[in-house]
Amino acid sequence: MGYDHSLNAEIDFKSAVSVDDVLSSLHPLMDYFGWRKEEILENGLDGENSVVITENGHAVQHLSIYTCGEVGYSFPNVVQALAEKLAPLTKPGLIELRDHDTGDLENAVHKIWYGNPDEVMQAQRIHAWHEACGLLRAVGVAEETIALMAIQGGFAQPAAADA
């Protein structure tokens, strides 16, 4: 028993990270899902799950992870273990784990940060700033749309009160 999830992570690595280092950091997910190293290296997995390692020469530059389907309630702990293993190898970043079965929309997205703690704090501030700016832009667009509709007579006028 568990819940329907999706996980998305776009991970950038520091210089001189090997494929073996990346595979070692993936062990929490590999153990949980029963993935084999050969499956990841040969075809990046298939079906509901995808792991793509992008190399430049002999160093890994980027890792894309996408998973979905039913997982147990302990899965956030697996993702946290993944984040801890990634931390020394990566630039700061964010893994988004979504619970598609919850009715609690406020807590449907679990954000798990990874990387050097000082760099993560800066990345969190930047992320929060971008989210706030996006909300402000959305409010501004909504206000402009409402004003334009009012100017163009897009709103029904209230009926006059009977005298």
C-alpha positions as CSV (number, residue, x, y, z in Angstrom):
1,M,0.0,0.0,0.0
2,G,1.2,3.5,-0.8
3,Y,0.5,6.4,-3.0
4,D,0.8,7.4,-6.7
5,H,3.8,9.7,-7.1
6,S,6.1,11.4,-9.6
7,L,9.6,12.5,-9.0
8,N,11.6,14.9,-11.2
9,A,15.2,15.9,-10.8
10,E,17.5,17.8,-13.1
11,I,21.0,17.5,-11.5
12,D,24.1,19.4,-12.5
13,F,27.5,18.0,-11.3
14,K,30.7,19.7,-10.2
15,S,33.7,19.0,-12.4
16,A,35.4,15.6,-12.5
17,V,32.5,13.4,-11.4
18,S,32.7,9.9,-12.8
19,V,29.8,7.6,-14.0
20,D,30.7,5.3,-11.1
21,D,30.3,8.2,-8.6
22,V,26.9,8.9,-10.1
23,L,25.8,5.3,-10.0
24,S,27.0,5.0,-6.4
25,S,24.8,8.1,-5.5
26,L,21.8,6.4,-7.2
27,H,21.9,3.3,-4.9
28,P,18.9,4.4,-2.8
29,L,16.7,4.5,-5.9
30,M,18.4,1.5,-7.5
31,D,17.8,-0.6,-4.3
32,Y,14.2,0.6,-3.9
33,F,13.1,0.0,-7.5
34,G,15.4,-3.0,-8.2
35,W,17.2,-1.3,-11.0
36,R,20.5,-2.7,-12.3
37,K,23.5,-0.6,-13.3
38,E,23.4,-2.1,-16.8
39,E,19.8,-1.0,-17.3
40,I,20.7,2.6,-16.5
41,L,23.8,2.6,-18.7
42,E,22.3,0.8,-21.7
43,N,19.0,2.5,-22.1
44,G,18.3,4.8,-19.2
45,L,15.5,2.5,-18.1
46,D,12.1,2.4,-19.7
47,G,8.4,2.6,-19.0
48,E,7.5,4.8,-16.1
49,N,11.0,5.5,-14.9
50,S,13.9,7.3,-16.6
51,V,17.5,8.0,-15.6
52,V,19.7,9.7,-18.2
53,I,23.4,10.4,-17.5
54,T,25.0,13.1,-19.8
55,E,28.8,13.0,-20.1
56,N,31.3,15.3,-21.5
57,G,34.4,13.2,-22.2
58,H,34.9,11.1,-19.0
59,A,33.1,13.5,-16.6
60,V,29.4,13.5,-15.9
61,Q,27.8,16.9,-16.4
62,H,24.1,16.2,-15.9
63,L,21.7,13.6,-14.6
64,S,17.9,13.5,-15.3
65,I,15.7,11.4,-13.1
66,Y,12.0,10.9,-13.6
67,T,9.9,8.3,-11.8
68,C,6.2,7.7,-11.4
69,G,3.8,5.1,-10.1
70,E,2.9,3.7,-6.8
71,V,5.4,3.9,-4.0
72,G,5.4,3.1,-0.3
73,Y,5.0,5.8,2.4
74,S,8.7,5.4,3.2
75,F,9.7,6.6,-0.3
76,P,10.5,10.2,0.8
77,N,13.2,8.7,3.1
78,V,14.7,7.0,0.0
79,V,14.7,10.3,-1.9
80,Q,16.3,12.0,1.1
81,A,19.1,9.4,1.1
82,L,19.6,10.0,-2.6
83,A,19.9,13.8,-1.9
84,E,22.5,13.1,0.8
85,K,24.5,10.9,-1.5
86,L,24.3,13.6,-4.3
87,A,25.3,16.5,-2.1
88,P,29.1,16.3,-2.3
89,L,29.0,15.7,-6.0
90,T,26.6,18.4,-7.2
91,K,25.8,22.0,-7.5
92,P,22.8,22.9,-5.3
93,G,19.5,21.8,-6.6
94,L,16.0,20.6,-5.9
95,I,14.2,17.2,-6.2
96,E,10.4,17.5,-6.5
97,L,8.4,14.6,-5.2
98,R,4.7,14.8,-5.9
99,D,2.0,12.9,-4.1
100,H,-0.9,12.6,-6.6
101,D,-3.3,10.9,-4.2
102,T,-3.4,13.5,-1.5
103,G,-6.3,15.9,-1.1
104,D,-4.0,18.2,0.8
105,L,-2.7,20.3,-2.2
106,E,-0.5,22.4,0.1
107,N,1.6,19.4,1.0
108,A,1.3,17.5,-2.3
109,V,4.8,18.6,-3.5
110,H,7.7,17.6,-1.2
111,K,10.8,19.6,-2.1
112,I,14.1,18.0,-1.2
113,W,17.2,20.1,-1.6
114,Y,20.7,18.7,-2.2
115,G,24.2,20.2,-2.4
116,N,26.6,22.1,-0.2
117,P,24.6,23.5,2.7
118,D,25.7,27.2,2.2
119,E,25.1,27.0,-1.5
120,V,21.7,25.3,-0.9
121,M,20.6,28.2,1.4
122,Q,21.4,30.7,-1.4
123,A,19.6,28.5,-4.0
124,Q,16.6,28.3,-1.7
125,R,16.5,32.1,-1.5
126,I,16.7,32.5,-5.2
127,H,14.0,29.8,-5.7
128,A,11.7,31.6,-3.3
129,W,12.3,34.9,-5.0
130,H,11.4,33.4,-8.4
131,E,8.3,31.9,-7.0
132,A,7.2,35.2,-5.4
133,C,7.9,37.1,-8.7
134,G,5.8,34.5,-10.6
135,L,2.9,35.0,-8.2
136,L,3.2,38.8,-8.5
137,R,3.3,38.6,-12.3
138,A,0.2,36.3,-12.2
139,V,-1.7,38.8,-10.0
140,G,-0.6,41.7,-12.2
141,V,-1.9,39.9,-15.3
142,A,-5.2,39.1,-13.6
143,E,-5.6,42.7,-12.6
144,E,-4.9,44.0,-16.1
145,T,-7.3,41.5,-17.6
146,I,-10.1,42.5,-15.2
147,A,-9.5,46.2,-15.9
148,L,-9.5,45.6,-19.6
149,M,-12.7,43.6,-19.4
150,A,-14.3,46.4,-17.4
151,I,-13.2,49.0,-19.9
152,Q,-14.5,46.9,-22.8
153,G,-17.8,46.3,-21.0
154,G,-17.0,42.6,-20.5
155,F,-18.9,42.5,-17.2
156,A,-22.6,42.4,-16.9
157,Q,-24.1,45.5,-15.4
158,P,-26.2,44.9,-12.3
159,A,-30.0,45.2,-12.9
160,A,-31.5,48.5,-11.8
161,A,-33.5,48.2,-8.6
162,D,-37.2,48.5,-9.0
163,A,-38.5,51.7,-7.7
